[in-house]
Amino acid sequence: MISEPVTMITDFALGAVSAALGWRLYRDAGGERARRWWALAFGAAAVSALLGGTHHGFATVLSAATYALSWKATVLSIGVFSFGVMAGSIFATTRGTARTALLAIAAAQLAAYTAWMLAHDEYRYVVLDTAIAMAALLLLHGWSAATRRDEASYWVLAGIGVSAAAAAVQFYGVSLHQRLNHNDLYHLIQLAGMVLFFRGGKLLRERTAPDRA
């Protein structure tokens, strides 16, 4: 009945942790838009992981339509995650016209990704979208850490590093055992990445004024 039990379990674990951390971010966000956008991102990551686990675990019993729909919803949710972390980080690290322009670019990326993935299913497009989001976070928080030394950015940068390691494991097909394949390892490593992102996310503050020398 269950086609990929370990992949399903690790996906569900990733989804449950993301949901719990996202709820904590939302609950403690107050009026901080940066944290609210990150809470949305964590919620989208949870949906993606839970649907992905269902897609992998019940492939043999789902109808063809349900199987296809579960995958489509999975990849679209990842796009929302990418947009959410970018929007939150833009609020936390930029102001004024720079913020407006970057938010418009992030929204355009989400729209383009969504339109493309409605007609395509290949995972390489998901990887590309996520890589763009992580590169944006690396630039935003790398600059913020270097110039403002804000603690949130250090945690976010650590999360990016762990996520990159997880992506490398998945890309190169690293497996420790026949029952612990590259997808399973990716989920387990990304769990640590989400915890690091959470530590950074709960420290995010919307940038509202120039820094004082």
C-alpha positions as CSV (number, residue, x, y, z in Angstrom):
1,M,0.0,0.0,0.0
2,I,2.9,2.4,0.8
3,S,5.3,2.7,-2.0
4,E,8.1,4.8,-0.3
5,P,7.6,4.6,3.4
6,V,10.8,6.3,4.6
7,T,10.4,9.1,2.1
8,M,6.8,9.6,3.2
9,I,7.7,9.6,6.9
10,T,10.6,12.0,6.5
11,D,8.5,14.3,4.4
12,F,5.7,14.2,7.0
13,A,8.2,15.0,9.7
14,L,9.5,18.0,7.7
15,G,6.0,19.1,7.2
16,A,5.0,18.8,10.8
17,V,8.1,20.7,12.0
18,S,7.6,23.4,9.4
19,A,3.9,23.8,10.4
20,A,4.7,24.1,14.1
21,L,7.5,26.6,13.6
22,G,5.4,28.6,11.2
23,W,2.6,28.8,13.7
24,R,5.0,30.1,16.3
25,L,6.3,32.7,13.9
26,Y,2.8,33.9,13.1
27,R,1.7,33.8,16.8
28,D,4.7,36.0,17.8
29,A,4.8,38.2,14.7
30,G,2.7,41.1,16.2
31,G,2.8,43.9,13.6
32,E,6.1,42.7,12.1
33,R,5.4,42.2,8.4
34,A,8.8,40.6,7.9
35,R,8.0,37.8,10.3
36,R,4.4,37.4,9.0
37,W,5.8,36.8,5.5
38,W,8.2,34.2,6.9
39,A,5.3,32.6,8.8
40,L,3.5,32.3,5.4
41,A,6.6,30.7,3.9
42,F,6.8,28.1,6.7
43,G,3.1,27.3,6.2
44,A,3.7,26.8,2.5
45,A,6.7,24.6,3.2
46,A,4.6,22.5,5.5
47,V,1.9,22.1,2.9
48,S,4.5,21.1,0.3
49,A,6.1,18.5,2.5
50,L,2.9,17.0,3.6
51,L,1.5,16.8,0.1
52,G,4.9,15.5,-1.1
53,G,4.8,12.7,1.5
54,T,1.3,11.8,0.3
55,H,2.5,11.8,-3.3
56,H,5.4,9.5,-2.6
57,G,3.8,7.3,0.0
58,F,0.5,6.5,-1.7
59,A,1.5,6.6,-5.3
60,T,0.1,3.1,-5.9
61,V,-3.4,3.8,-4.4
62,L,-4.1,7.3,-5.6
63,S,-6.1,7.8,-8.7
64,A,-4.2,9.3,-11.6
65,A,-5.9,12.6,-11.2
66,T,-5.3,12.8,-7.5
67,Y,-1.7,11.8,-8.0
68,A,-1.1,14.5,-10.6
69,L,-2.9,17.1,-8.5
70,S,-0.9,16.3,-5.4
71,W,2.3,16.9,-7.2
72,K,1.0,20.1,-8.8
73,A,0.0,21.5,-5.4
74,T,3.4,20.4,-4.0
75,V,5.5,22.4,-6.5
76,L,3.2,25.4,-6.4
77,S,3.5,25.5,-2.6
78,I,7.3,25.6,-2.9
79,G,6.9,28.7,-5.1
80,V,4.9,30.4,-2.3
81,F,7.6,29.4,0.2
82,S,10.2,31.1,-2.0
83,F,8.2,34.3,-2.3
84,G,7.4,34.4,1.4
85,V,11.0,34.2,2.6
86,M,12.1,36.8,-0.1
87,A,9.3,39.2,0.9
88,G,10.0,38.9,4.6
89,S,13.7,39.4,4.1
90,I,13.1,42.4,1.8
91,F,11.0,44.0,4.5
92,A,13.8,43.3,7.1
93,T,16.8,44.5,5.1
94,T,15.6,47.3,2.7
95,R,13.5,50.5,2.7
96,G,11.9,52.9,0.3
97,T,12.1,52.5,-3.4
98,A,14.5,49.6,-3.2
99,R,12.0,47.7,-1.1
100,T,9.2,48.4,-3.5
101,A,11.2,47.4,-6.6
102,L,12.5,44.2,-5.0
103,L,9.0,43.2,-3.8
104,A,7.7,43.7,-7.4
105,I,10.5,41.5,-8.7
106,A,9.7,38.8,-6.2
107,A,6.0,39.0,-7.0
108,A,6.8,38.7,-10.8
109,Q,8.9,35.7,-10.1
110,L,6.1,34.0,-8.2
111,A,3.6,34.8,-11.0
112,A,6.0,33.5,-13.7
113,Y,6.8,30.4,-11.7
114,T,3.2,29.6,-11.0
115,A,2.2,30.1,-14.7
116,W,5.1,27.9,-15.8
117,M,4.5,25.1,-13.3
118,L,0.8,24.9,-14.2
119,A,1.9,23.5,-17.5
120,H,5.1,21.7,-16.4
121,D,6.0,19.1,-13.8
122,E,9.8,18.8,-14.0
123,Y,11.5,19.2,-10.6
124,R,14.4,21.1,-12.1
125,Y,12.2,24.2,-12.4
126,V,11.4,23.9,-8.7
127,V,15.2,23.7,-8.0
128,L,15.8,26.8,-10.1
129,D,13.1,28.8,-8.4
130,T,14.3,27.9,-4.9
131,A,17.9,28.6,-5.9
132,I,17.0,32.1,-7.0
133,A,15.2,32.7,-3.7
134,M,18.2,31.4,-1.7
135,A,20.6,33.5,-3.7
136,A,18.4,36.6,-3.0
137,L,18.4,35.8,0.7
138,L,22.2,35.3,0.6
139,L,22.7,38.7,-0.9
140,L,20.2,40.5,1.4
141,H,21.3,38.9,4.6
142,G,24.9,38.8,3.7
143,W,24.8,42.6,3.1
144,S,22.8,43.1,6.3
145,A,25.1,41.0,8.4
146,A,28.2,42.8,7.1
147,T,26.8,46.3,7.5
148,R,24.4,46.1,10.4
149,R,25.6,43.0,12.2
150,D,22.0,41.9,12.9
151,E,21.7,38.6,14.6
152,A,18.7,37.4,12.4
153,S,20.9,37.5,9.3
154,Y,23.5,35.2,10.9
155,W,20.9,32.6,11.5
156,V,19.4,32.9,8.1
157,L,22.8,32.6,6.5
158,A,23.4,29.4,8.5
159,G,20.0,28.1,7.3
160,I,21.0,28.8,3.7
161,G,24.3,26.8,4.2
162,V,22.5,23.8,5.6
163,S,19.8,24.0,2.8
164,A,22.6,24.1,0.2
165,A,24.1,20.9,1.8
166,A,20.7,19.2,1.7
167,A,20.2,20.2,-2.0
168,A,23.6,18.8,-2.8
169,V,22.8,15.5,-1.2
170,Q,19.6,15.3,-3.3
171,F,21.2,16.5,-6.5
172,Y,24.1,14.0,-6.3
173,G,21.9,11.1,-5.2
174,V,23.8,10.5,-1.9
175,S,22.3,7.5,0.0
176,L,23.4,5.9,3.2
177,H,21.3,2.7,2.8
178,Q,18.9,1.3,0.3
179,R,16.1,2.3,2.7
180,L,17.5,5.8,3.3
181,N,17.9,7.3,-0.1
182,H,18.9,10.8,-1.2
183,N,15.3,12.2,-0.8
184,D,15.1,10.9,2.7
185,L,18.5,12.4,3.6
186,Y,17.4,15.7,2.0
187,H,14.4,15.8,4.2
188,L,16.4,15.1,7.4
189,I,19.1,17.7,6.6
190,Q,16.4,20.3,5.6
191,L,14.8,19.8,9.0
192,A,17.9,21.3,10.6
193,G,17.8,24.0,8.0
194,M,14.2,24.9,8.9
195,V,15.1,25.2,12.6
196,L,18.0,27.6,11.7
197,F,15.6,29.6,9.5
198,F,13.1,29.8,12.4
199,R,15.8,31.1,14.7
200,G,16.5,33.8,12.2
201,G,12.9,34.4,11.3
202,K,11.8,35.1,14.9
203,L,14.4,37.9,15.1
204,L,13.4,39.6,11.9
205,R,12.4,43.3,12.3
206,E,11.1,45.5,9.6
207,R,13.6,48.1,8.6
208,T,12.0,51.5,9.0
209,A,14.8,54.0,9.5
210,P,18.4,54.5,8.3
211,D,21.0,53.0,10.5
212,R,22.9,55.4,12.8
213,A,26.6,55.5,12.6
